[in-house]
Amino acid sequence: MSNRLPCGCTTNPFGKFVGYAWDCIDHPRLTWRDRLAIYPARLRNVIRHCRLTVKWSYQRARRGYADVDVWNANSALCKLISSFVRELRIRGHGIPGSFVDEDGNCLIDEWNAVLQKIEDGFEARLKVYDCEYSDDDFDKLDELFKDGMHLFVQHFDELWD
């Protein structure tokens, strides 16, 4: 029989650790051998993550996307589209011809409002993917995404600068 401590550690009936969470490195019941056993695993994970980060950076530079982007393509595309639309809204120099009225006046505020709705829609979907919402907010975030996606499809050929 084992005891489950509040920090997630598991001990056998004699108080010896059977398994422990990463947060328990400073747990008072850890022996010095247990603490030393954690550090190589942590170091291995840090080295592996650094190696993978370099690999993914090379892949993005070489082919435009990385393996990690393909594994979660919907989230990666939402991040890219919201970033592109944000930059277009902030630093854009022109507007599409459909946002010029009969008198030749530029309706830049309306164009920026469309871009803001597209950006908000894709950021709402990112919140859903990252589970950063409450149960009451899901319908609102889903509606924001649907509006943003509709505008994105409608104005797809006009997303230029």
N, C-alpha and C positions, 0 to 999 in steps of 0.2 A: 504494500500500500504506500502511496506517495502523497506528500502534502503539496498543495499548490499555494505558493506565496502570492501576495497581492501584486508583486512586480512581474509575475509570470514564471518565476523559477519553479522547478519541480525538485523535490528532495525525496529520498527514500526514508523509511522509518528511523534510520540512524542519523539523519541530518546531513547525509552526504548528497551533494548535488548530482542529479541525474541529467538534467538539461536546464538551460537558462537562456533568458533573452539577452539581447545585446545591451540593453539598458542596465543590466545588473553587474556591470564590471566593478562598481564600487559597493556592491552589496556586502554588508558586514559579515555574512556567513561564508563568503567565498574564501577558499584557501589561496595561498600564493601560487600554487600549481594551477588552480582553476583560472586565476587571473592571467597567468602567462600563456595559457592555452588559447585565450581569446584573441590576443594581439596578432599572432600569425594569420589567423583567419580574417581579421579586419584588414591587415596589410595586404593580403591576397586580394580581397574585394576591392580595395582602393586601386591597386595596380591594374587589376582587370578592368575596372571602370575607366581608368585613364587610357589604357590601351584601346578600349572600344570607342572612347570619345575621339581619339586620334583617327581611328579607322573610319568612323562615321563622318568626320570632318573631311577626310580625303575623298570619301565617296560623294559627299555633297559637292565638293569642288570639281570632281572628275565627271560625274554624270548628272548632277543637279538634285539628287535625293540620296538618302542613306537607307540602309536596310531597316533601321528603326522607324523611319518614316513610312515605309511600306507596311510594316506590321500593324500600324495604326494610322492608315491613310486618311480616314475621315477626320480625325483630330488634327493631323498635320495640315490638311487642306483648309480646315477652318481657321487655323492659326495663320496660314499664309494669306488667305483671302481677307481676313479682317485686318491684317497688317498692311497689305497692299492698298485696301480701300481707305484705311486711316491715312496713309502717306499721300494718297491721291487727294483726299479731302483737305489735308493740311497744306501740302506743297504744290497742289495742282495749279497749272497756269491757264488752262483753257476749260471750256465746257462744251458739251455736245450741241449740235445744231438744233436739236429738239428742245433745248432750254433757252432759245432766243425767241422773243415774241415778234409780232408783226412789225413793230416799230424799230426793231434792231436792238432792243434792250436785252442785256444778258440777265437771265434769271439764276444768278449764281447761288442765291440763298436756297432756292428750291432744289438745285442740283446737290448742294451740300447736305440738305435735309435727306435726300434720297441716299446719298453715300453714308450718312450717319445711321439710317435705318438698316442698310445692308450690314454695316459694321456691327451694330447692336445685335442683329439677328445671328450672325456667326459667332459672336462672343457669347450669346445666350446658349448656343448649342455646345460651345466649349465648356460652359458651366455644367451642362447636363452630362457631358462625357466625363468630366472630372468629379461628378457627384457633389457639386458645390451649391446645392439648392435644398429647400425644404419641400415637403409633399405638396404644400399649397402653391409653391412657385412653379411647379413643373408645367402646368397648363399655360401659364403666362410666358414662360421661357419658350415653350413649344410654339406658341402663337407668334412670338417675336421672330423665331427662326423661320417660320413659314412666310411671314411678311417679308423678311430680309431675303430669303431665297427667291421669292416671286420677283422682287425688285432686281435681284442679281441676274436672273434669267432674262427679265424684260430689258434691262440696260446693259447686257453683257458686251455688246459691240460698241458701247459708248464708254467703256472703262479704259480710257487712254488719256495721255496728257500732251 
